[in-house]
């Protein structure tokens, strides 16, 4: 029996989808700002989304590989609620 707070295979699929969304937002912002390399990203994730920060970091580390964000550090902040947004993108 799986109890509250435990994980099983496939539980982190949610974070993969969020990582893909973050990358799409970052690529759009970088292109709009004329950046070719993104070095730092901060996202804020609502606690009600039940995101596991380590899983989001792990997913993002793979998804970013062939993009302008491949060298970017991802900082994850939290807030109450259900929102998720990219707070800022740094690069050159």
C-alpha positions as CSV (number, residue, x, y, z in Angstrom):
1,X,0.0,0.0,0.0
2,X,1.3,3.4,-0.9
3,X,0.9,6.0,1.9
4,X,0.7,9.7,1.8
5,X,4.1,11.2,1.1
6,X,5.6,8.3,-0.7
7,X,6.4,8.1,-4.4
8,X,6.2,5.4,-7.0
9,X,7.4,5.2,-10.6
10,X,5.7,7.7,-12.8
11,X,4.9,10.1,-10.0
12,X,7.2,12.8,-11.4
13,X,5.6,13.1,-14.8
14,X,4.0,16.3,-13.6
15,X,7.4,17.9,-13.1
16,X,8.5,16.9,-16.6
17,X,5.6,18.8,-18.1
18,X,6.3,21.9,-16.0
19,X,10.0,21.7,-17.0
20,X,9.0,21.8,-20.6
21,X,6.7,24.8,-20.0
22,X,9.5,26.6,-18.2
23,X,11.9,26.0,-21.1
24,X,9.4,27.2,-23.7
25,X,8.8,30.5,-21.7
26,X,12.6,30.9,-21.2
27,X,13.4,30.4,-24.9
28,X,10.7,32.9,-25.9
29,X,12.0,35.5,-23.3
30,X,15.6,34.9,-24.4
31,X,14.7,35.4,-28.1
32,X,12.7,38.5,-27.3
33,X,15.7,40.0,-25.3
34,X,18.3,39.0,-27.9
35,X,20.0,36.5,-25.6
36,X,21.9,33.5,-27.1
37,X,22.8,32.0,-23.8
38,X,20.7,31.8,-20.6
39,X,22.7,31.6,-17.4
40,X,20.1,31.9,-14.6
41,X,16.4,31.3,-14.3
42,X,14.1,31.8,-11.3
43,X,10.7,30.2,-11.2
44,X,8.0,30.5,-8.5
45,X,5.7,27.5,-8.0
46,X,2.6,27.5,-5.9
47,X,2.5,25.0,-3.1
48,X,-0.9,23.7,-4.2
49,X,0.7,22.4,-7.4
50,X,2.4,19.7,-5.3
51,X,5.7,20.0,-7.2
52,X,8.7,18.2,-5.9
53,X,11.6,20.7,-6.4
54,X,14.2,18.0,-6.8
55,X,12.2,16.3,-9.5
56,X,11.7,19.6,-11.3
57,X,15.4,20.3,-11.2
58,X,16.2,16.8,-12.5
59,X,13.6,17.1,-15.3
60,X,14.8,20.5,-16.3
61,X,18.5,19.4,-16.4
62,X,17.6,17.0,-19.2
63,X,15.1,19.1,-21.1
64,X,17.5,22.1,-21.3
65,X,20.4,20.2,-22.9
66,X,20.0,21.3,-26.5
67,X,18.7,24.8,-25.9
68,X,20.0,28.3,-25.1
69,X,19.4,27.4,-21.4
70,X,21.8,24.4,-21.4
71,X,24.1,26.2,-19.0
72,X,21.4,27.8,-16.9
73,X,21.0,27.4,-13.2
74,X,17.4,27.0,-12.2
75,X,16.3,28.5,-8.9
76,X,12.9,27.5,-7.5
77,X,10.9,29.6,-5.2
78,X,7.6,28.9,-3.7
79,X,4.4,30.7,-2.9
80,X,0.9,29.8,-1.7
81,X,-1.7,29.1,-4.4
82,X,-1.7,27.2,-7.7
83,X,0.3,29.6,-9.9
84,X,3.6,29.0,-11.6
85,X,5.6,31.7,-13.3
86,X,9.1,32.5,-14.5
87,X,10.2,35.4,-12.2
88,X,13.3,36.3,-14.2
89,X,15.8,35.1,-16.9
90,X,19.4,36.2,-17.0
91,X,21.8,35.7,-19.9
92,X,23.9,37.2,-22.6
